[in-house]
């Protein structure tokens, strides 16, 4: 299972983690990676999640509170609240041949490598999005930085 933090403005995945089970430590790792990626203004950050127990865990909620991060949980049983992320995972599963009936067996190490290449390479650097002017997330951020004189993110 993977957990990711995606910046909706640029569509860039800024933090992700992979583990054998869906626990609070996994979402904390993804959140910490995202927080370590760049300075964040608390009033400009909203994290959207489903109602999984890992997002209700005390340690995770405390980390959000410590950083003054707003959290919006989806409505129970409503996948449309998180449609963008659902679409992202559908594409990821399809392109990495991770469908439920896939006969390809992946070791955790192989899957970790493939995810890193796909997320940090294809998704963040190459994939174009109509919502951001048909730019890749990194190209969009660089253009935004240039026009708004912001501090660049670490790739």
GURO-977489 format. One record per residue (C-alpha): residue in one letter; z, y negated, x. Coordinates in pm, whole numbers, padded with zeros to 5 digits, always signed. Each point is the difference from the previous one (the first is absolute). Layout:
! residues N
AZYX
...
//
This chain:
! residues 155
X+00000+00000+00000
X-00068-00351+00122
X+00154-00330-00092
X-00178-00326+00058
X+00052-00369-00029
X-00323-00181-00071
X-00056-00372+00000
X-00175-00074-00327
X-00146-00329+00113
X-00196+00155+00286
X+00011+00368-00106
X+00133+00088+00346
X+00236+00294+00041
X+00283-00144+00210
X+00248+00287+00000
X-00026+00370-00062
X+00191+00319+00071
X-00056+00370-00055
X+00251+00277-00061
X+00037+00344-00151
X+00211-00127-00291
X+00026-00319-00201
X+00338-00140+00100
X+00148-00347+00039
X-00026+00029+00379
X-00380+00026-00034
X-00036-00316-00209
X+00245-00179+00229
X-00214+00092+00300
X-00314-00135-00168
X+00185-00318-00103
X+00141-00050+00351
X-00347+00037+00150
X-00135-00257-00245
X+00287-00240+00073
X-00054+00043+00375
X-00369-00077-00035
X+00044-00373-00051
X+00246-00268-00110
X+00031-00018-00377
X+00104-00278-00230
X+00227+00176-00254
X-00125-00203-00296
X-00356+00112+00080
X+00066+00373-00003
X+00005+00232-00296
X+00014+00377+00033
X-00129+00207-00290
X+00119+00358-00038
X+00019+00278-00252
X+00340+00115-00125
X+00051+00273+00259
X+00354+00069+00117
X-00091-00098+00357
X-00057-00358-00122
X+00334-00004-00180
X+00194+00120+00304
X+00281-00229+00110
X-00125-00035+00358
X-00350-00100-00113
X+00125-00247-00261
X+00241-00148+00258
X-00284-00049+00251
X-00201-00187-00265
X+00302-00214-00085
X+00073-00071+00369
X-00353-00141+00037
X+00001-00172-00342
X-00299+00209-00107
X-00079+00020-00370
X-00071+00345-00138
X-00196+00081-00314
X+00020+00355-00133
X-00273+00134-00223
X+00071+00083-00361
X+00104+00360-00050
X-00310+00218-00046
X-00246-00288+00048
X-00230+00060+00298
X-00190-00324-00078
X+00288-00207+00139
X-00087+00131+00344
X-00375+00051-00050
X-00102-00154+00333
X+00215+00239+00201
X-00102+00297-00217
X-00364-00084+00072
X+00074-00032+00372
X+00162+00345+00015
X-00286+00151-00198
X-00248-00135+00256
X+00217+00117+00290
X+00025+00354-00141
X-00373+00015-00066
X-00113-00135+00338
X+00244+00214+00201
X-00078+00307-00214
X+00361+00028-00119
X-00078+00092-00359
X+00228+00257-00159
X-00268+00272+00016
X-00095-00076+00359
X-00016+00307+00218
X+00046-00205+00314
X+00342+00053+00148
X+00148-00288+00195
X+00288+00016+00241
X+00241-00294-00031
X-00119-00126+00339
X-00368+00025-00102
X+00068-00177-00329
X+00204-00274+00173
X-00290-00063+00240
X-00261-00001-00275
X+00209-00240-00210
X+00047-00239+00292
X-00372-00003+00072
X-00089-00046-00366
X+00260-00269-00077
X-00008-00200+00324
X-00370+00050+00062
X-00203+00043-00315
X+00223-00166-00260
X+00133-00297+00191
X-00294-00070+00230
X-00318+00123-00170
X+00036+00041-00377
X-00136-00297-00194
X+00168-00120-00321
X-00172-00200-00272
X+00330-00174-00085
X+00014-00161+00345
X-00363-00106+00033
X-00133+00334+00128
X+00201-00029+00320
X+00223+00261+00159
X+00374-00072-00026
X+00024-00097+00368
X-00310-00221-00018
X+00141-00167-00312
X+00334-00065+00171
X-00169-00140+00310
X-00209-00232-00217
X+00312-00105-00192
X+00191-00063+00325
X-00282-00211+00141
X-00028-00215-00310
X+00377-00031-00058
X+00124-00008+00360
X+00238+00295-00036
X+00147+00236+00258
X-00222+00309+00041
X+00135+00345-00084
X+00016+00275+00256
X-00289+00245-00068
//
